[in-house]
Amino acid sequence: MKLLSDLLYDARILEVRGTTHAAVEHIAVDSRQVQALGLFVAVPGTVTDGHDFIPQAIAAGAACIVCETMPEEAPDHVTLVQVKSSAAALGHIAAAFHNHPSKEMKVVAVTGTNGKTTTVSLLHQLYRLLDRKAGMLGTVENKIVDRVIPATHTTPDALQLQALFREMADAGCTHVFMEASSHAIAQERTTGTQFEGAVFTNITHDHLDYHGDFNAYIKAKKQLFDRLPSGAFAAINADDPHGEDMVADTKARVWTMAVQGIAEERARIVENQITGLVLHLDGQELYSQLVGGFNASNLLAVYVVAKMLGSDPLHTLTQMSLLKAPAGRFERVPARDNITALVDYAHTPDALDNVLKTIAHVRTGGEKVITVVGCGGDRDAAKRPVMAKSAAQGSDRVILTSDNPRTEEPQAILHDMEAGLDPIERRKCLTIVDRREAIRTAAALAEPGDIVLVAGKGHETYQDIGGEKHPFDDRQELQLAFAPTT
């Protein structure tokens, strides 16, 4: 139990009606989850507005309401607190309710269009290899030391986030590595968290359906660095031209890193083969099982973070040689006839370009590249023709297919993709709506030595069709497609 006054310390209060000495035993942003002696925070959302549900929250037993607009009527026993931003207030309230768990650990956030999941996963693996108790929050899964908790969002909401931090702190975690999506930053889900540092990987065309334009997308990610305290670090990928924009107004210590350009910490690719990378890093050579220039950047980010957190450089590099890519990130699947079968989460034009460029670099002869790719429904439609063109330019054969069509008509999404192809590119493309059939067709087209890439869904184990999730795993489907027939 907490006193309301203790929870409101950083909430930027505009007006209070009632007593702030009320006891609070529970916090909710969903009126259906309100409990007796509960605090309901009315947050405006993209679909619904929490202010519309204040009467239901009061009827369910809420003793306190935090809101941006005061309700016209409320019982005298209910305390009303008007704040400038309910979403920001929620972050601070949730952190205070759980006794500010992030202050008990070193929390590092990773943001960027591509590379977040891999970098966070590698950092968690590394710190477990360094015998540290570490937590992880990511797109694929959350982890408290080695206990896996399924993830529903790239970054949990403020209530879930602070509750997970408390579990991590209570489990003895000393470090936490988390993905910070642009949605989460813009929606104040990370507010109330004390960060030891933050990493910027890159920024490319994505999520413009939510942010509106590219500048707004950049601004959302930049907020993470704007809010870092002076004692924190900000590690930026200097190979991305927007890296300097991210830290233009930060108080944190800035550290630059690059694979191609000039930076304080550089990695040079010595070898890049389908079996792995050899990097020259900080005067040493690092062999990694990971493949591709984009993973060279991810590994460099991991090394820089470990260095900023005080880990011994040589010991860190030794343990980094044992790191494995997370599920669905350039993941090899067993195939026949010396065919290389790959599954990757690449679902943006830049990510797909990176994967196809990586494949181009590790090709050894005349083998064909066959790519299966689609685009999700109810999401940024502007990237659909760009994705198709990227696939066509980097592949010998392309099969356009469904990804997660959600509530959109799959064929309409594919028409949008086809619009990005010129007549020559169209001749190398097939359109097969059914994703399973598309994967089987790619396997049937492959000849000995060829490379088959299934892109877009990676680790996901479902396909969202008509708003309903059906079991579907690209890795399993690709393996079955190459399985010998009996």
Secondary structure, 3 states (H helix, E strand, C coil): CEEHHHHCCCCCEEEEECCCCCEECEEECCHHHCCCCEEEECCECCCCEHHHHHHHHHHCCEEEEEECCCCCCCCCCCEEEEECCHHHHHHHHHHHHCCCHHHHCEEEEEECCCCHHHHHHHHHHHHHHCCCCEEEECCCEEEECCEEEECCCCCCCHHHHHHHHHHHHHCCCCEEEEECCHHHHHCCCCCCCCCCEEEECCCCCCCHHHHCCHHHHHHHHHHHHHCCCCCCEEEEECCCCCHHHHCCCCCCEEEEEECCCCCCEEEEEEEEECCEEEEEECCEEEEECCCCHHHHHHHHHHHHHHHHCCCCHHHHHHHHCCCCCCCCCCEEECCCCCCEEEEECCCCHHHHHHHHHHHHHHCCCCCCEEEEECCCCCCCHHHHHHHHHHHHHHCCEEEECCCCCECCCHHHHHHHHHCCCCHHHHHCEEECCCHHHHHHHHHHHCCCCCEEEEECCCCCCEEEECCEEEECCHHHHHHHHHCCCC
